Amino acid sequence: MTNVPTVVVNNTSKNRRDLVTESCLWLLDLYELLSIIKISISFKQLEDCWGYCHQVDDHVYVIALQSRLRSPEMLSTLMHELIHVRQWETSRWDGDGEPEAESAGLLLARIFSKIKSEKV
């Protein structure tokens, strides 16, 4: 990856921050999302969802993740939200983009976890 985006992770432990940063950069590299400038990810007490994201400027995004999620659910939620980032960056999605984000998020979390476990 030539231009590495800035990934900022707040409100969580160092281990989780490292996992989130690594998985985020992995997905951005996988989809060659080289135009991304910054993604800020925060863990919060969310009432009605596991996560959300929105674009705050050109190629700059904010993602919030439910702080109570365990690692498998957290990774699939993060991947889900990053698929929405990819949809914004490429201007390609059907409807609200949820079907793609749901299916791809779970699959990508499994792939990343498998790759990570094979490195150990």
Disulfide bonds with the S-S distance in Angstrom:
none
